[in-house]
Amino acid sequence: MIKYSLLACLMALIFFSACQEDNSITTETSVEGQWELQGLRSNWIDDMISVDELNYSDSYTFRADGTFTKFNSVLGSELSGTFEEITPGTEANVNHVKQLRLTFNPDELENVLNAEDAGGWNQEHQFHVFYGHNETEELTLHPDGTLSNAGFAWRDGPIYIYKR
């Protein structure tokens, strides 16, 4: 009888240890590497406008040391900075794997915002459309392996979708 009880306890221990949550960084949850714009969509429709239909390109490169670079062909420049994982609020969407906050290098950002020409666009407006606000940008990693920048989606702006 003791032999069966010991065997049952051992099996239960193996079963429960196999069910523990694994929070380790994997290729699915790590953002390291280069991410290219695939297209954009709006809050109003789910159809995505393909990058082939857009007249610009956009990309991020994330490094293991917590730094990143972002290039946007409309702004015509590359910006760099640091990124961190942020803890979502209580209203967080369960379809998000993680959220990131990017903080741009303020000197580089000032140079871009004060540039003479970027295709005739207002530089500060462009920064807010393509990046974020107050020298930061927030991105979301989704279970389907895409990264999104909702930028001005809260004001009916586009949601940019990226893939590695």
N, C-alpha and C positions, 0 to 999 in steps of 0.2 A: 504494500500500500504506500509506504514512504517513497519507494522507487517511482511510482506513478505520480505522486504529488510533486516530487522533485522534477520529474520530466515535464509536468504541466506548467510548473513555475518557470522553468527554463524556456519553454516554448512561448509562454506569455511575455517573458522578458525580451526575447528575440522579436516577437511580433510588435510590441510597443516601441522598441528602439528603432525598428524599420519605419515606423509612422512618424518619427520626429520631423519637425519642419526643418528644411535645409535652407538657411539664409545666405549661403555662400555665393560669391559672384561667379556667374557662369557666362558663357558666350551669349546666352540669351538675355542676361540681366546687365552685363557690362556694356558701357557705351563707348569703350575705347575703339578707335579706328575712324575711318572717314565715312561720313553720311552725306548722300547726295539728294537734292530735292527731286522728288518724284512727281509732284503736282500740288494742287491746292483744291480745297473745297470750302464751302461756306456752311454756316449754321442753318441756312434755309433749304439746301438740297444736299443729298448725300453723294451725288455724282462728283467725281474728281476731274478737274481740268488737268490733263497730262502736261508734264514739263515740256513735251514737244510742241504744245500749243502756246506756251509762254515765251516771252522774248528775253528771258534772262536765266541765269543759273545761280545756284546757291548751294553752299556746302559747309559742313562742320568737320573738324578733325579734333577728336578728343584723345588726350594722352593720359597714361597711368599716373602721372605726377599731379593731376588735377588742373592741367592747363588745356586750353583749346585755342583754335583759330577758326574764324568764319570768313568765308569769301562770298560776296554778292556782286554779280556783274553789273547791276544797275549803279550801285555805289562805286564800283570800280576799285575797290580796295579790300584789303584783308584786315580784320580786327582780331586781337587776341585778348586773353584774359584768363580767369580761373573759373572753375565750376565746382559745385558741391551738390550732394543729394539733399533735398529738403524734405522735411516731414510734412505730409499733407494734413490739412485741417480735418476736422471731424466729418465734414461733408465730402470727403475724398471719394472719387470714383473707383469702384472696385476693379474696373477694367484697366487701371493704370498699374504698371509694374513698379515704376518709380518716377519721381519728379526731380528735375534738375534746375538749379538757379545758376545762370552764367553772369559773371560780373566782368564787364569790359574794361580794358586798360584805359583810364581816363585821358591820358595824353593822346593816344591813338584816336580815341573817340572824338576828342576836340578837333584834331586835325581833319578828320572826315567831315564833321559837322561844319567846319569853316572852309572846306574846299570850295574852289571857285565853280567847278562844273561837275555835274553828275547827270548829264543828259537833260538839263533844264529843270530838274526836280528840286524842290526845297529839301535841303539836306536833313534838317531836323524832322520833317514829316517822314522822309524816307526811313530814317533810323527807327522811328516809332512803328512804321508799317512792317519793316523787315526784321526788326530786332525786338524791341520791347520798350521799356521806359526807365528813366532814372539810372542809366548805365547798367541796367540788368535785363535779362531775358529769361523766361521760364519755359522749359521744355518738358514733355511727357513721353516716357517710354511705354509702349503698349504691348500687350501679350502677343500680338501678331508680328512683332519685330520691327514695328515702325516707330519713328520718333516724330512728335508733332510740336509745332510752335503755333499756339492759338493767337499770339500777338493781340490784334484788335478784334478777335472773334466776339468778344463781349460787346463790341460796338458794330456788329454785323460785318466785321472784316474777314479776310480769308484765314483759313487754317492751313498752314504749310506742312506737308507730309514728306518725310525723309526715310531713306533706306540705306543700308550699308552697301 
